[in-house]
Amino acid sequence: MTRARTGTRHRPGRGGLRGWGGVTGMAVACVITASLTLLPLSHHDGRTAGADTVGGGTAAAFPARAEACTDPEASLPPSSADGPGIAKIKARGKLVAGVDQNSYRWGYRNPYSGELEGFDIDLVRALAKDILGDPNAVIFRAIPTNQRIAALERDRVDVIVRTMTINCKRLEQVSFSTAYFRTGQQILAPKDSAITGYDASLKGKRVCSGEGTTAYEALEKESYGAIFKDESDGTERDRDQLTVPNQLDCLVRLQLGEVDAVLTDNALGAGQAAQDPAVALKGAGPFTTEYYGVAAKKGADDLVARVNKVLVDYRAGGADSAWMVSYRKWLAAGLPGITAPPAPKYRSE
């Protein structure tokens, strides 16, 4: 579980919270404390449910090393066949999905209705409709960034649909669907900052990233002299100022003047720039190419194949596809110019 934050010292200056930008920003401010802990189950209508596991309780043991991984985006061929994973969901009558409730336009709680909305939430409802015949047959569980894999391993959720990048390292612990969105790492900083991108302008600057994210891995490989690790990182004395359990915490650190920049997926950064007009993505564009996938417990092949079947239907229809409709509704304003979802790749076996 994520540790509670108490007694964090905020540096004066920089005018306190900067540019929260209206109702949406205030709503995020209200939920930021909740984002620091693993939240309880929530039904599609926001009601709280119990904290029981969704599977058999104890996570199965898997080999520590995966087979050679050369094409991580290649997933199982799509299938509508029922297996043990699908049968468990049908017996329960609900799909339990790990999502974010604080990422504007991806997975966030509408401050007026209290409902979860966003691009990822639309996809979860499409999964529930296909498997259970009802897009509202969902129990949403808010999962911090650094708890996504643990939530699957401990059978707390059936799937994670939470801007989760597919890569070889994670494939050793979970299974992924085919890619449903293309993104990449980019620097987010105040518009008036001297930081120009992921480059030498970061030297001596404090850069925030989420724990266990590809952004943190990128900084480990090349930091350009940035300060990105907390003192006592990973211990009980870790202040979680530069590396944080939930990625949105970085935006709050930036607004409080505790960090100078954030490294994150440009897909998430665009939503955060929409929340706060005082910040912007820096540089010509992302410097990596990454793909989001739906994650399931390692070895849940029938569920992954079913998700891939749903994604085939979700992509179908060109400009009128469910994918494009959701993209235009939630993401086009901040990430313009996308004309199609990423094409699926499948493994040969």
Disulfide bonds with the S-S distance in Angstrom:
Cys69-Cys168 2.07
Cys208-Cys250 2.07
